[in-house]
Amino acid sequence: MERFFQCPYCWEEISMILDMSISQQTYIEDCEVCCNPIEVTPVFEAQELVAFESRSIEQ
């Protein structure tokens, strides 16, 4: 599933592909525009996205 959201660093709209096969997960992926690390936490129920959080990583 593709999810569009705003980067917490550069504020550009970016997209990431989310794995719906895992109900709750947290991982780090770099912004495709500014390359800063973003912590992404999607939550799925019955293959539907029910919660999504993206936040900057304290460096």
C-alpha positions in Angstrom: 0.0 0.0 0.0 1.4 3.4 -0.9 1.0 6.2 1.7 1.6 9.9 1.0 2.6 12.1 3.9 4.7 15.2 4.8 8.3 14.8 5.8 8.9 16.1 9.3 12.2 17.7 8.2 11.8 19.3 4.8 7.9 19.4 4.8 7.8 18.0 1.2 5.1 15.5 0.4 6.6 12.1 0.0 5.4 8.5 -0.3 6.3 5.2 1.1 5.2 1.6 0.4 3.8 0.0 3.6 3.7 -3.7 4.2 0.1 -4.6 5.1 1.0 -8.2 6.1 2.3 -7.1 9.5 -0.4 -5.6 11.8 1.8 -3.2 13.7 5.4 -2.2 12.9 7.9 0.5 13.5 10.9 1.1 11.2 13.1 3.9 9.9 13.3 5.0 6.3 15.0 8.0 4.7 13.1 10.8 3.1 13.3 10.6 -0.7 13.8 14.4 -0.9 16.1 15.4 2.0 17.5 11.9 3.0 16.8 12.4 6.7 15.7 9.4 8.7 12.0 9.1 9.5 10.5 6.7 12.1 7.3 5.3 10.5 4.7 3.4 12.5 1.7 2.1 10.6 -1.0 0.0 12.2 -3.3 -2.3 10.2 -6.5 -4.2 11.0 -8.0 -6.6 8.5 -5.6 -5.2 5.8 -6.9 -1.6 6.4 -4.6 1.2 7.7 -6.1 2.3 11.0 -3.3 4.4 12.3 -0.1 6.0 10.9 2.6 8.1 12.5 5.8 9.5 11.1 8.3 11.5 13.1 11.8 12.8 13.0 14.6 10.9 14.7 16.5 12.9 17.4 20.1 13.1 16.3 
